[in-house]
Amino acid sequence: MEKIAIVTDSSCDLPDEVVKNYDIKIIPLRIIYSKREYRDRIEICADEVYEKLENEIPKTSLPSPEDVNDLFKKLQEQGYTHVLGIFLSSALSGTYNMIKKLAEAFKGLKFKLVDSKTLSMGLGFLVLKAAEEIKKSNDFLKAYEMTEKAIKNSSLFFVLKTLDYLRKGGRIGLVEGTIGELLGIKPIISVDEEGKYYPYAKVRGRKKSIEELYKIIKEKLKDKKCKIAVMHGYAEKEAQKLIEKIKEIENVEDAFFGQISPVLGVHTGPGLIGVGVFEV
């Protein structure tokens, strides 16, 4: 009988109770300071990253190959036969390609890997979909094919207080706004079909950017049932108000709330509010 492991990375932002409930294996990305390196979500939490930003903006890095290989060996020892791996956008990180190379070299497990073309709960919803299918049918190929198809059902929108951190991290992509920022323009950022950031809409001011975020989600929910996740980066009160409003919209099937992973916080800085939408 097939024994299937669901594997993802720490940028998925799934709540700990969901990870535990479905026994999802998470490979940590790394956060690197001048004096120490941390494994994301394991050795450092998001609040610690934000508190340290004034003194030092750390670098981020792919998971260590040792962590990946150690997980594969452990899965093999535990009797797993198949691994369905779903990872953050290859256009934003080398994680997917690195794990793909390690999987190709690892003998004894059958792998199917998915480039989610997204991140945060955009990725988390895909992982959850796969985990639910495995729990229901234990059908490896069906879960893989469903996950690939479901990529088009997952979308992500977020606003930032400043674009400085995206810029410093080299993740700015199609979102540029030096002049716009001087005028108080706040882009609503989304992820395109290639898995890159782009400006979905532009508004002036923080308050209006959050209002626009709400309008976008309301439009998405107009004629489709969706799961929703509101995530924040050191902006809990504003995000809490937003999720309470969103929950009142018809067609919200399920709602998640939480803080983004430390590694994502490095690239977005304090003040992020994001919404993941998954059409069911």
N, C-alpha and C positions, 0 to 999 in steps of 0.2 A: 504494500500500500504506500502511496505517495505521502511523504511528510513535508509540508511546504512552509518555508519561512518567508515572511514579508519583511523586507529590509528597506530602510530609507535613511536619510541624513538628518542632522539636527536642525536644518532650516525649515523642516516641515511644520513646526509650531503646533503639532497635535498636543492636546492636554495629556498630562501624565496618566490620568485614569483611563483614557482611550488606549494609550500605548500599552498599558498593563492589561487591560481587558482583552485586547486582541493579540497580545504577546508580540508586538511589533518591535523589530530589532532596529536600533538607531545608531548609525555611525556618526561620531562627533566630528564636526569641522574644528579648526583650531584658531585660537586667538593669541596673537604673539605680541607681548610687551618687551621692552628692552631688557628686562631682568627675569622674565618668566613667560612660559607658554602654558596656555590652559586649553583643556578639551571642552568644547562648547556644551552647555547644559549639564555638564558633569562636574567640572571643577570651578565653574564660574557662573553666576546668574546675571540676568540683564541689568538689574539695578547696580551691581558692582561696576559694570562697563560704563554706564552713564555717569556714575559718581567719579570715575577716574578720567573721563574725557577731557576735563579742563587741564589736567596735568600731562596726559599722553593719549594720543589717538593710536591705538594698536593697529597692527596689520592682521589680516586674516589669511588663513591658508587652508588648503585641502585637508581632508582627513589623512592621518598618517597611514602609509601602506601597511605598517605593522598592525594597526588597529583593524584594518580591513581583513588582512590575512588571518589574524587571530580570531576574528568573528567567523570567518569561513571554516576554520579548523574546528572551532567550538560547535558550530552547527552540524558538521559532519560527525563529530563525536557523539552528539545528542541524537543521532539517527535521522537527521533531515536528509531528504533526497533532492529537493528542488528549492531554488531561491528565486522569488520574484522581487526584483529591486527597482525602486521608483525614486528618482533623484531630482534635485533642483536643476533648473534650466542650464543646459550646457553653454548657452550664450552668456551666462552670468558667472559661471564657475567651471573649473576643470574637473569637478568631482565625478560627474557621470563618466567622462572618458577615462579617468584614472581607474575607477572601479571596474569599468568594462575590460581594461587591459589585464587587471589582476584576476578577474573572473575567467577570462580566456586561458590564463596560465594555470588555473586551479583545477585539479582533477578530482573527480569524486562527487561533484554536485552538478545538477543541471540548472542553468541560469537562463532567465529572461529578464532583461533590463529595459527600463523605460526612462527616456528623457522627458520629464514632465512639461518642459517649456514654461515653467512657472516656479513659484517659490511660496514660502509661508503657508498659510492655509489653502492657497490655490493648489499647492502640492499635497498638503495634509488631507484634503478631501479626496484626492485620487488614491492615496494610500488607504484611507478608510474604506473607500469603495472596494478596493482589492481585498482588504482584510475581511470585509463582510461576505464577499463572494467565496473566499477560501473557507470561512467558517461554515457557510451554507452548503457548498457543493464539494469542496476539496478538489476542484477541477483546475489544474494549473494553467492549461492553455486558455480555458474560458476566462479565468481571472485576468490573465495577461491581455487578451484581446479586448476585454471590456474596459480595462484601464487605458489602453491606447485610444479607444474610441471616445472615452470619457474626457480626454484632454480638452476637446472642444466645448465641453459643458462647464469647464472651470474657468472663472475669470477673477481678476484681482484689481482693486483700485485703491490708491492711497495718496495721502497728502503729507507734506513735510513742513516743518517750521522753517527749514533752510535747506538749500541744495548743496551746501558746502561739503557735507560728509560724502554724498554720492560722488561729488566732483573729486575730492581727495582720494577716494577709493578707486577712481577710474571707472565707475559704473554708470556714469551719466548718460552714455549712449545717445539716443535721439532727444533726450531731455536737456535742453540748454536754456539758461535763463538769467545770465548775469545782469543784463539790462532790465529784464522783467522783474528781477528781485528788487532792484532799486525802486521800481514803481509799485512794489507790493504785490506783484502777480504771483499767484500760487497755483502751479499746475496740478491737476489731478493726474497722477501717473498710473499707467496700466502696463500690461505686458502683451506684446504682439505675438503673432503666430510663430515667429522665430524664437520667442522667449527673451526678447530684449525690451527694456523700458522705453516707453514713448509717452508724450503728453496727450492724454485723452481729452482734456478740457483745460481751459485757463480762466481763473477768476481772480479778483483782487481782494486780498485780505484773508486772514485766518478763518474768521467766522463764516464768511461766504464760501470758502473752500469746503468746510465741513457740511454746510447746507447743500452745496452742489453734490457732494458725495452721497448724501441722503437721497437727493432727487434721482441720481443715476441708479441707485439700488431700487428705488420705488418703481422706476421704469422697467428695470429688469424683472421685477416681480409681478408686473402687470398681468401677464397671462401664463405664467409658468410657476410651478411649485419649486422652491429652491431651499437648500440649506445655506445658512449664512454664518459667517464668522467675522466678528469685529475684533481686530487686534490693535494693540497700541505699543508705542515705545515711550515710556515715561510720560504718558498723557492719559492716565486712567479715568479721571473725572470726565473729560471731554468725550472719551470713547464710551464710557458708561451711559452718558446721556444719549449718544447716537444709537447704541444697541437697544435702549428702551423704546426709542421712536421706531426703529426698524421692526422690532417684535410686533408692533401694532399693525403692520402692513399685512394684508391678506397674502396667502401663498407662502409664508415662511414656515417651512416644515420643521426645521430644527435650527437652533442658534447656539454658537460657541462664542466665548469671550476669553481673552487672555493677552498676555504680553508676548511680543515677538522674541525670538531667541537672541541671546547675546551677540552672536556672529552677525545677524542682520542689523542689530542695533548699532554696531560699529559703522556700518555703511550708510545708515539713515539719520543717526543722531537723535537726540531727545525731541519729542513732539510728533512722532509719526502716529497717524490714525489710518488704518487700512481696513478694507472690507473684502472678504473672499465670498464669492457667490458660486454655488454649485447646483446646476439644474438637475433635478431628479426625475 
